[in-house]
Amino acid sequence: MTLRPAATEDGADMGEAVVLVTGGSRGVGAEVAGLLAERGDVGTVVVNHRDGNKAWMARAVAARVEAAGRRALVLRADLTDPDETRGMLADLEESAGRLDGLVLNASGGLERWADEGYAMRINADSPVRLVDAALPLMRPGGRIAFVTSHWAHFERYESPVYAPVARSKQAGEAALRARSAQLAARGVALTVVSGDVIADSPIALMLDRLNPGWLAARRDRVGPLPDTRAFAGAIADAAVPDGRGARPPATVYVGSTRM
């Protein structure tokens, strides 16, 4: 665990949001963190990462956040481990005092080392546990953004390789939706951000290698595909409290919804 220095001795400005991005050291999560730092209504970006051997990646994201004039916290935690999850939130509370936005971006299941149950643990069990544990830190008006794919959201498991991940992501979404009343009672809103194939994502490129022409066929069917920056922008928008108290949409779609 590494805490980046605070911009001020008394922590973040209470008028600026504190937003935690899980899986924030690379890919979509890293881009979300960078885009959050460019917003005038965000004061602290918390970058979570799992692998201590790749902490340099999280520190690079934190450097981008700080270069934009925002405060960055880097917190290592394997979110499939309840103790590490609780420890991360304790560190966040000590350093920032509260949480205004939570981006549930960390996911997995295609790693070579992953066992059969890992996809469900990281994509379904972990985000639900994190939300439950983080709620006491969240103020009324807080936002939670759950990141998923159209394959998972619409339950269209077209790729046998990706199917276990899609099923577990859909299970995580359903479990979080079931907590909507609990969240609303605390004044916290959940938005599911679902993306079409992200053209420059590692998963899309991997699937295209396994099925040559797959990406081109998707473009021919639905038109241009979103890239990482477009997807990350929608996630960032969903995760930051609206200062006017407007209720966010339950679901945001990025790219075509044609399946």
JORA-V409619 format. One record per helix or strand of 3 or more residues. SS is the DSSP state (alpha for helix, beta for strand). FROM is the first residue (numbers start at 1). TO is the last residue. If there is no record, write none. Layout:
ss=SS from=FROM to=TO
ss=SS from=FROM to=TO
This chain:
ss=beta from=17 to=21
ss=alpha from=27 to=37
ss=beta from=42 to=49
ss=alpha from=52 to=67
ss=beta from=71 to=76
ss=alpha from=82 to=96
ss=beta from=99 to=104
ss=alpha from=118 to=137
ss=beta from=138 to=149
ss=alpha from=150 to=153
ss=alpha from=163 to=177
ss=alpha from=180 to=185
ss=beta from=189 to=195
ss=alpha from=202 to=210
ss=alpha from=214 to=222
ss=alpha from=228 to=239
ss=beta from=251 to=254
